[in-house]
Amino acid sequence: MKFPTVGEIATTQVVMVKREDTLTGVLETMCQYGHRNVIVADRCSFYLLGINDILSVKMEMNNLDVAIGSLELTKIPTVYKNENILSTIEYLNCNLEHICAINEDGTLYGLLTHTDITSSIDPDTLMKSFCLNDFLKLGKRVKWIEKEATTADVLKKMLHATTDSVMIVENKKPLGIFTTKDVVKIIRATCKFNPHQVANFSL
């Protein structure tokens, strides 16, 4: 079975800012592109700056004319774009949902999420690649739901999940992963590809 490379599934539509930029400028950039997260570049290191970070500074200092470099941001893991997607499985246990795909020279190529990874790997292969300890760690963040549950139950569970996926289990044994990409497919199928009916979709 052939698996895609990191670069093949990573999105290249990434908004990147510099550490010397101010939060005021970043906020304007977010509004311009409609993003709630941006990547902060510092040479070959990358950090995630989200709208929650900006809100925290606003509430604490009531001033956004501060440089990004003054904030303590979480560094994002990096993977070379030519690596096989299977090499990213270890990152599914990370609290941070994003991974940077980088070029050979260390520059940013794109961004991928845990959902991108789980959606690109056959469930059986994904299950075999995880040991029990991995699942226990992942289970602290990902919602688990029994296989007998209805699709509506799964969708409701995802509404309150902090990640983009839920784990389908049978007697606490993982069977597969249901992601937000699956949700999109279900909504499209339910609405028969009519975008005007999406607003009427209910659980």
Secondary structure, 3 states (H helix, E strand, C coil): CCCCEHHHHCECCCCEEECCCEHHHHHHHHHHHCCCEEEEEECCEEEEEEHHHHHHHHHHHCCCCCEHHHCCCCECCEEECCCEHHHHHHHHHCCCCEEEEECCCCCEEEEEEHHHHHHHCCHHHHHHHCCHHHHHHHHCCCEEEECCCCHHHHHHHHHCCCCCEEEEEECCEEEEEEEHHHHHHHHHHHCCCCHHHHHHCCC
